[in-house]
Amino acid sequence: MEPVRRIVDGRRADTVQRLLDAAVEEVRTVDFRELSVRSVAKRADVSPATAYTYFASKEHLVSAVVWQKLRDLPSPRRSPNGPGPADLARTVRAIAGLFSAEPELSRACTTALLADDPEVRRLRDQIGMEIAGRLQQALGPVDGTVSSAVSTAFVGSLVLAGVGYLSFDQLADELARIAEMLLAGQPLVTRSRRTRQR
């Protein structure tokens, strides 16, 4: 699945890669509100018209960066005892590492992925499917309710991490704990927590 509006190869693929690399550099130096396809094109030494041939908006460009980085992650190694919470924690740490390593990109993509742009919607769907697939692979064959609950918890945890309420390391540990309880058929609220809430 191409992150751009048209299939590219050869020199055109090099141009697209230069734009994606320049977008990362630009995100590191300017606030997302100041970012533009033109400023990224200038950094990449590409004409704005050429940049707009491939990317409809700055939101599309940032979403494409996230999609490429996610797609380029290596497949997580599997535990010898089969998939489970430990595999899930490793998978989540790998995905979360993309955002913790590039906090500016993390903030930019939080805004970019919410854009009502057909190209962003397409990439948002691809990103969602890629993450869900990786989580499913880490969990192994489980009930659909468990898989859905873990995916929902992961997205919610990403939002919490994005606003600084939760660290990306805590995100992986928390999701592994949730998965372990779901897989064991235990309630998410432990007895000690229920006692404290009374």
Disulfide bonds with the S-S distance in Angstrom:
none
